[in-house]
Amino acid sequence: MSLLKVEDLKVYYETTRGTNKAVDGISFNLEESQSLGLVGESGCGKSTTVKGLVRVMSKNAFIPDGKVMFKDRNLLDLNEKEMNKIRWSDISLVPQAAMDSLNPVYTVKNQFLEVMKLKGEMSKKASLNRAKTLFKKVGLNEELLGYYPHQFSGGMKQRAVIALALALNPNLIITDEPVTALDVIVQHQILKELKGLREELNISLIMITHDISVVAQTCDQIAIMYAGKIVEKGPANEVLKKPLHPYTMGLENSFPDITKPNKKLISIEGSPPELISPPAGCRFAVRCPFSEDICFKKEPELIKINEKHYSACIHQKNLEELRAKSREVETWQKVVS
């Protein structure tokens, strides 16, 4: 059963230079107890997508089209009061730079009490007991509740923010770059705890990241975003083992793999296009080593290729050959030569 169904969602920004089509018609489903990784470069629309889902956008942002069906209700039809009842109680967001989202002048305990009393209508005693339980679940000593945020390390802050997101037993947690700026050991610990909490508490998870290795460790499903579009989606294992889109192949090349110590890291040359006036055709075409004339003229549809694996690319034959070529440095150098 789908917990969340996003249909043709568009989130635009009004700027002095024109309308920026940051998210330009994306669709995906999230089942109950499922985890989805939304992956792509900076500026591809990942954070804008989740802000649109929970409607915490900047003043110059607007949603011209689409549906966000959560428990069979379209969140885009709800007024602000109705949305406030859903935020934190049903959908909880761990924002980007979450370590800096704790109020520096309140103890962490008081921040828990505020959330659970105001949003959850819980007594002080019940709120404190809940906070202690959650701290234990994320691997923190309950005595730390009386500390101020500046007394926490980066990893401790991240755990505290995740615990705070769990305060009211939401059905869905959205995390935006949850392990950015943490060292690799703490990253591994946080991701392991997130996965364990999801399985233990039977919650769904959307993880926003630019790091494919994070998704491989944590998520069941994956959606690859580029320039405001989803270009590939499907089961995480299948997408990462047998990518169908050249952009996904390029992303895989740019991250290290501990199982392949001699793997060459290959960057994707260039940068995503300007979305005030996006190019015709495939938005990745100018950076794609396999692009053809038609790629610059006609935008490919995101179509089902096999089982639950979708891709928006004209190249769906000789894929093993393309994957092999994509692992060669010379292939990507040709794009800018």
N, C-alpha and C positions, 0 to 999 in steps of 0.2 A: 504494500500500500504506500502510495506517495505521500510523504509528509509535506514536501515542498515541490511545487511545480511552477517553473518560471517559463513564460511564453513570450517570445519576441520583445523582451525588455529593452527599452531605450532610455538612456540617461544622458542628457545634453547639458552643456554649460553655455550660458550667454556671456560673451566676452566683448571687449571693445573692438576686436578684430572680426567678430562673427560668432556663429554657433559652433561650438566644439562638440562633435559627436563621439563622446568618450566611450559610451557603450551603445552599440548600434544594432540592436536586434539579436539578442542571445536567448537561447532556450536550453533548459536542462531540468532533470528530475532528481530528487533526493528521497530515497526510501527511508522508512523508520529504521533507526539504529545503523544507518549507513554513513560512511565518511566520504567526502568529495574534496579533492584537491584542485584548486583553481590556479593554474600556473601560467606564467608569462613574464616578459621583461617589464621593467619599470615603465609606467605610462601606457600599458596596454588596456587598462580599464578594470583591473581586478578589484581595487579598493572602492572605486566608484560603483561597481556592481553591488557589493555588499552594503554600501551606504544607501543605495537605492532600495535594496530589499527591506531594510529596517527604517528607511526614510529619515535618515539623520544627515541629510545632504547640506552643502553650503548654500547660501542665499541665492547664488546665481545659477544653481542647478535646477533642472526640472525633468519630469518624466512625460514625454509626449505620447508614448504608446507602450503597450505590453500588459501582462498580467503576472501577479505574484500570488499564486494560490497556496495558502498555508492552512492545513486542516480544512480544506474546501472553502476557505474564505479568501477573497481577493484583497490583499493588504492595501492595494492602491485605492480601493474604494472606501477605506476607513478614515474617519476624522482623527484629529490629533489625540483626542481623549481616548478613543478606542485603541489607537496604536500604542499609547502609553501603557495600557493594560497588558499588551502583548510583549513589549520590550522588557527584558530581564526575566519576566515570569515564564514566557514561552520561548522567546528567542533572546539569547544573550550574546553580546558582541565584545570580544576582546580586541580593542583597536590597535592599529599600528602604533609603535612606540608605547606599548602598554605599560612598560616599566615606569614611564613618566606620567601615567594617568592617575596614580594615587595622589590624594591631596596631601601636600607636604606638612600642613599645619595640624592635621588630625592624626591620632594614632590609628593604626590599621583596624584595631578593634572597633573604634567609633565609626569607621567607614562601613564596616560590616553591619553594625547596629542600625545605622541610618538606612541602609538599603532594606534590611529585613523588617524594620518597623514601618517605614513609609510605603514600601512596595508590597511587602509580604504580610503586613499587619500582624507581626509576631511580637510577643512580649519580650522584654529585655533579657529575661532568663533563657527563654527558648532561643532567642537570637544568638546569645553568647554560646550556648551549647552547640548550636548549628555551626557557628564559626570555628569552634574547637574541633568539631568532627571533620569539617572541610580542610582545616589546616593539616590534620593528621593524614587525610587522604592524599594531599599533595606533597607530603613529606616534610612538613614544617612543624616545629615544636609549638604547642599552644601558648607557651610563655611569650612567644614573639608577637602575639596579638597586641600586647601593650606597647610595642615599639612604634617609632615613627618611620615613615618610608626611607628616610636617609640613613637609617641604621641597618637597612637590609642590603645585601649584595644584589647584583643584577639578577642572578638566578632565583634568589629568594623573592624578589619583587615580582618576577614573572609567575612564580608559583602562587603568590598571594593574589594576583590579579585573576588567575585561572580559578582559584578557590572562590573569589568574589563573584565570578561569572556563574558559578554553580549554586549560588546562595539560594535561589528560589526554585531549584529543580526544573530548569528549562528543558524543553524537548529538543532544542537545536542550539548549538553553540557555534558561533562564527569567529574564527581567529584570523587576524590579519598580520602576517609575518611574525608568528609567535616566538621564533627563536633568533630573529635578526639581532646582531650585536652581542650575542652570547658565545662563549667559547664552545668548541665542539663537544667537550665532555658534558657540559651543562645542557647543550642542545639535545644530546642523546637522552639525557635524564628527563628533560621536559617532554620530549616527544613520546618517550616510553610511558610516562605518567598520563599524558593525554590519551594515548591509545588504551591504557588500562582503565582509566575513568570512563571512557566511552563504552567499553565493553561491560564494566561493572554496573554502571548506572543506566545502561540501555538508552543512550542519547545519540542524536545525529550530530555530525560535525561537518562544517565547511572550513577548509583551511586554505587561506590565501598565501601564496609564496612564489618566489622566483626560482626556488631551488627544487629541482626534480627529485633529489635524493631524500628530501623531507617527505614528499608525497609517497615515495616508494616505501618509506618506513612506517607511514601512518594511515594511508587512505586506501579505500576499496575502489573508488572511482576517480577518474581524472578528466579535467576539461582544460584544454590548452587554448589560451586567449592570445590574440594578436591584433593590435590596432582596433580594439573595440568589438572584435568578433571572436566567436569560438571556432577554431579551425580544425580541432580534433577532440573527440571525447569517447570514453569507453572504460572498461575495466582497467584499473591501473596496471596490473601485471601485463596485460596484453598490449596496452598502448606503449609501455616502456620497453617491452621485448620486441614488438613488431610495429613500430610507428608507421603510420600511413602518410603523414604530412611532412614535407621537407623542413618546416619550421620545428616540428617536434624532433626530427633527426638532428637538426642543428643545436637545439637546446641540450640534447643528450651529450653531444660532443663537447659542450662547454663546461661540463661538470665532471670532477674526478670520480673514479669507481675503485673502491678498495679491493675489489676482486680482480681488477685489471691494472696492476701497478705500472705497467709500461704504456698505458693508454695515453695517446696524445690529446691534449686539450686544444680544441679548435673553436675560435670565436666566430660569430656571425657578423660579418662586416656590415657597416652602415647602421642605420637607426630606423625605428618605426616612422611611418609617414605622418604628416600634419593632418589632424582630423577635423580642422575647420573646413578644409576642402580635400577630402580623401580621394585618392586616385581611383580611376575606373578599373574594373577588373579585380584581380586578386591583389589584396593589399600587401602581400609578401613578395609579389612578383619581382620587384626591383632588387631584392636581396637574395632571391632564390636562384641557386645554380642550375636548376632544371626548368626554369620558366621558358615558355614558348610565346609566340606572338599572341595567341588567343588569351593567354593569362593576363595580358595588359588591357584586354578589351571587354572580357566577360567575367563577371564575378561568379566563382564556383559556389554551388549550393552545398550545404552540409548534409551529406546523404549517408544512409546506412550502407556499410560495405559488407560486414559480416556480423552475425549475432547482435551484440550491442555496441559495436565499434563504428563510429562515424568519422568522416573526413570531408574537408572542403578543398579538394584538389583534383585536377584532371588526371593526374598520374596515379592510376590504380592497377597498372600492369607492370611487370618486371620490377616489382618492389624490392626484391632481394638485391637486384643489381643496383638500384638507387641507394639502398641502405649502405651497400658496400662502398659506393662512390662517395657517399656523404661522410664517411669516416676518413677520407683523404684530405689533407690540408689543401692540396692543389685545387680540389673541386670548389672550395669556397673562395680561394684567391682569384679565381676566374671572374667572380662577380664584380670585383672592383678593378680588374686589370684594364 
